Amino acid sequence: MAMLAGLAQAQPQSDTDYHQLVLDYVNKIENIYNGNWAYSYTVDDKLEGETRTIRRDNSLPFLEREQLVSVNGMPPSEERLQEHRERRERRLRRRQNDNDDDDDDDEEEDEKQRFLDMLVPESIHFQKREDELLYLGFRAMEERRRKVFENIEGTLIIDTEREFIKELQVNVIEPFSPFFFGSIEDGHFSLRFELNDGVPMQSGITWQLDGSAFIFRDLDADQQVEWKDIERI
């Protein structure tokens, strides 16, 4: 721990130092989707003009695991509750058809492993320091490491005093086409963390995207998600 603190307090002298520092901080993050937590999350979808709050408890059977609590601050209508139930039933049928484990959910992904797989280790570089906050820049790699995203740049903001990653930011710096007949004009992603009983856990996401796929498919998004009332099962 003292070695990590020393690395964070000073500007590391090599890319290897940067990578190890990030690796150690990322590995401290608790995966909220690992089945050990109950929590509420609120999705504020600005394009749809709707805010939904859902309570999730992984100790419950699959169909009862996610409960729609409110829509735009009001109790959901019976129609919305029925839509929510049908959506969960469709997801369960897909999992059963794929012979997946019903105790898991499609959304239960290890976010920190996904980030580590995306990160290009040799690209990590010092940006700046602001008191206890250390800013590190990086480049990202698409899944299965086929191509570096030269048109996006990322920043990790590390709280070196409390020793956790405070925020992950990814920004589109110029338009690009990640696949045939698709384009991304602009975009911003921010994943924020807070300490929960001393353990860093994700607390919020902001996601904005301006793009299209195959001409007719709109990829635009403007959402904010917040997690709260996190309890260990």
C-alpha positions as CSV (number, residue, x, y, z in Angstrom):
1,M,0.0,0.0,0.0
2,A,2.8,2.4,0.8
3,M,4.3,1.7,-2.6
4,L,1.0,2.6,-4.3
5,A,0.7,5.8,-2.3
6,G,4.3,6.8,-3.3
7,L,3.6,6.1,-6.9
8,A,0.4,8.2,-6.8
9,Q,2.0,11.1,-5.0
10,A,4.8,11.5,-7.6
11,Q,4.7,11.4,-11.3
12,P,5.7,7.8,-12.3
13,Q,8.8,7.5,-14.3
14,S,7.6,4.9,-16.8
15,D,4.6,3.5,-18.5
16,T,4.9,0.3,-16.5
17,D,4.5,2.3,-13.3
18,Y,1.4,3.9,-14.7
19,H,-0.1,0.6,-15.7
20,Q,0.6,-1.1,-12.4
21,L,-0.9,1.8,-10.5
22,V,-4.1,1.7,-12.5
23,L,-4.3,-2.1,-12.3
24,D,-4.0,-2.0,-8.5
25,Y,-6.7,0.7,-8.2
26,V,-9.1,-1.0,-10.6
27,N,-8.7,-4.3,-8.8
28,K,-9.9,-2.6,-5.6
29,I,-13.3,-1.8,-7.1
30,E,-16.3,-4.0,-6.0
31,N,-18.4,-5.3,-8.9
32,I,-21.9,-4.2,-8.1
33,Y,-23.3,-6.9,-10.4
34,N,-21.6,-9.9,-8.7
35,G,-24.7,-11.1,-6.9
36,N,-23.7,-9.9,-3.5
37,W,-25.6,-6.6,-3.5
38,A,-29.1,-5.2,-3.4
39,Y,-29.5,-1.6,-4.7
40,S,-31.8,0.9,-6.4
41,Y,-30.8,2.6,-9.7
42,T,-32.5,5.5,-11.4
43,V,-32.3,5.9,-15.2
44,D,-32.8,9.5,-16.4
45,D,-33.4,9.2,-20.2
46,K,-33.4,12.8,-21.5
47,L,-34.3,11.7,-25.1
48,E,-37.4,9.8,-23.9
49,G,-38.2,12.4,-21.3
50,E,-38.6,9.8,-18.7
51,T,-37.0,8.8,-15.3
52,R,-37.3,5.3,-14.0
53,T,-36.3,3.9,-10.7
54,I,-35.7,0.1,-10.2
55,R,-34.9,-1.9,-7.1
56,R,-32.7,-4.9,-7.7
57,D,-32.1,-7.7,-5.2
58,N,-30.0,-10.6,-6.5
59,S,-31.1,-12.9,-3.7
60,L,-34.6,-13.2,-5.3
61,P,-35.7,-15.5,-8.1
62,F,-35.0,-14.1,-11.6
63,L,-38.4,-12.8,-12.3
64,E,-38.7,-11.0,-9.0
65,R,-35.1,-9.7,-8.9
66,E,-35.9,-6.3,-10.5
67,Q,-38.9,-4.3,-9.4
68,L,-40.1,-1.2,-11.2
69,V,-40.5,1.3,-8.3
70,S,-41.4,4.6,-10.0
71,V,-41.8,6.4,-13.4
72,N,-41.2,10.2,-13.4
73,G,-41.4,10.1,-9.6
74,M,-44.9,8.5,-9.5
75,P,-45.9,4.8,-8.9
76,P,-45.9,3.0,-12.2
77,S,-49.2,2.2,-13.9
78,E,-50.4,-1.3,-14.2
79,E,-49.6,-1.1,-17.9
80,R,-46.0,-0.2,-17.2
81,L,-45.7,-3.0,-14.5
82,Q,-47.0,-5.5,-17.1
83,E,-44.5,-4.3,-19.7
84,H,-41.7,-4.7,-17.1
85,R,-42.9,-8.2,-16.2
86,E,-43.0,-9.2,-19.9
87,R,-39.6,-7.8,-20.5
88,R,-38.2,-9.9,-17.6
89,E,-40.0,-13.0,-18.9
90,R,-38.5,-12.6,-22.4
91,R,-35.1,-12.3,-20.9
92,L,-35.6,-15.4,-18.9
93,R,-36.7,-17.3,-22.0
94,R,-33.6,-16.2,-23.9
95,R,-31.4,-17.4,-21.1
96,Q,-33.1,-20.7,-20.9
97,N,-32.8,-21.1,-24.7
98,D,-29.1,-20.4,-24.5
99,N,-28.7,-22.8,-21.6
100,D,-27.4,-20.0,-19.4
101,D,-27.5,-20.0,-15.6
102,D,-30.7,-18.4,-14.4
103,D,-29.0,-17.1,-11.3
104,D,-27.1,-14.6,-13.6
105,D,-28.4,-11.7,-15.6
106,D,-27.4,-10.4,-19.0
107,E,-26.5,-7.1,-17.3
108,E,-24.3,-8.7,-14.7
109,E,-20.9,-7.9,-16.2
110,D,-17.7,-7.3,-14.5
111,E,-17.2,-3.7,-15.4
112,K,-13.7,-3.5,-14.1
113,Q,-12.5,-6.5,-16.2
114,R,-14.1,-4.9,-19.3
115,F,-12.2,-1.7,-18.6
116,L,-8.9,-3.5,-18.1
117,D,-9.5,-5.4,-21.4
118,M,-10.2,-2.1,-23.1
119,L,-7.2,-0.2,-21.8
120,V,-4.0,0.1,-23.9
121,P,-1.4,-0.3,-21.1
122,E,1.4,1.5,-23.0
123,S,-0.8,4.5,-23.7
124,I,-1.3,5.5,-20.0
125,H,0.3,8.9,-19.4
126,F,0.3,11.7,-16.8
127,Q,-2.0,14.6,-17.4
128,K,-2.0,16.7,-14.2
129,R,-2.4,16.8,-10.4
130,E,-5.0,18.8,-8.5
131,D,-4.3,18.4,-4.8
132,E,-5.1,14.8,-4.0
133,L,-6.5,14.1,-7.5
134,L,-4.2,12.4,-10.1
135,Y,-5.3,12.6,-13.7
136,L,-4.1,9.9,-16.1
137,G,-4.9,9.8,-19.8
138,F,-5.2,6.6,-21.9
139,R,-6.2,5.2,-25.2
140,A,-8.9,2.5,-25.6
141,M,-9.0,-0.7,-27.6
142,E,-12.2,-2.3,-29.0
143,E,-13.3,-5.7,-27.7
144,R,-10.9,-8.6,-28.6
145,R,-8.2,-6.1,-29.2
146,R,-8.5,-5.6,-32.9
147,K,-8.2,-1.9,-33.2
148,V,-7.1,1.1,-31.1
149,F,-9.8,3.9,-31.0
150,E,-7.6,6.8,-32.2
151,N,-10.6,9.1,-32.2
152,I,-11.4,8.8,-28.5
153,E,-9.4,9.6,-25.4
154,G,-9.9,8.6,-21.9
155,T,-9.1,10.0,-18.5
156,L,-8.8,8.3,-15.1
157,I,-9.2,10.5,-12.0
158,I,-7.7,8.9,-9.0
159,D,-8.2,10.1,-5.4
160,T,-4.7,9.3,-4.0
161,E,-5.6,10.3,-0.5
162,R,-8.5,7.9,-0.1
163,E,-6.9,5.5,-2.6
164,F,-9.7,4.8,-5.1
165,I,-10.6,5.7,-8.7
166,K,-13.0,8.6,-8.5
167,E,-14.0,8.8,-12.2
168,L,-13.5,7.3,-15.6
169,Q,-14.1,9.6,-18.6
170,V,-14.1,8.8,-22.3
171,N,-14.6,11.5,-24.9
172,V,-14.9,11.4,-28.7
173,I,-12.3,13.9,-30.0
174,E,-13.3,13.8,-33.7
175,P,-16.0,11.9,-35.7
176,F,-15.2,8.4,-36.8
177,S,-16.8,5.2,-38.2
178,P,-16.3,2.2,-35.9
179,F,-18.0,-0.1,-38.4
180,F,-19.3,-0.2,-42.0
181,F,-22.3,2.1,-42.6
182,G,-22.0,3.6,-39.1
183,S,-20.7,6.9,-37.7
184,I,-20.1,8.5,-34.4
185,E,-20.2,12.3,-34.5
186,D,-19.8,13.1,-30.8
187,G,-19.9,11.3,-27.5
188,H,-19.0,11.5,-23.8
189,F,-19.0,8.8,-21.1
190,S,-18.4,9.2,-17.4
191,L,-18.4,6.4,-14.8
192,R,-18.2,7.7,-11.3
193,F,-17.3,5.8,-8.1
194,E,-17.8,6.4,-4.4
195,L,-16.7,4.6,-1.2
196,N,-19.3,2.3,0.3
197,D,-18.0,1.2,3.7
198,G,-14.5,1.9,2.5
199,V,-14.9,-0.1,-0.7
200,P,-15.1,1.8,-4.1
201,M,-18.3,1.0,-6.0
202,Q,-19.9,2.7,-9.0
203,S,-22.3,5.5,-8.1
204,G,-23.3,7.1,-11.4
205,I,-22.9,7.0,-15.2
206,T,-23.5,9.8,-17.7
207,W,-23.8,8.7,-21.3
208,Q,-24.2,11.0,-24.3
209,L,-23.8,9.8,-28.0
210,D,-24.5,11.3,-31.4
211,G,-24.3,8.7,-34.1
212,S,-26.1,6.4,-36.5
213,A,-25.8,2.9,-37.9
214,F,-26.8,1.6,-41.4
215,I,-28.3,5.0,-42.2
216,F,-31.7,4.4,-40.7
217,R,-30.7,3.3,-37.1
218,D,-30.3,6.2,-34.7
219,L,-27.6,5.6,-32.0
220,D,-28.2,8.9,-30.2
221,A,-28.3,8.6,-26.4
222,D,-28.5,11.0,-23.5
223,Q,-28.8,9.1,-20.2
224,Q,-27.7,9.4,-16.6
225,V,-27.8,6.4,-14.2
226,E,-27.4,6.7,-10.4
227,W,-27.1,3.9,-7.9
228,K,-28.1,4.3,-4.3
229,D,-29.3,2.4,-1.2
230,I,-26.6,-0.2,-1.8
231,E,-26.8,-3.0,0.7
232,R,-24.9,-6.2,1.0
233,I,-27.1,-9.3,0.7
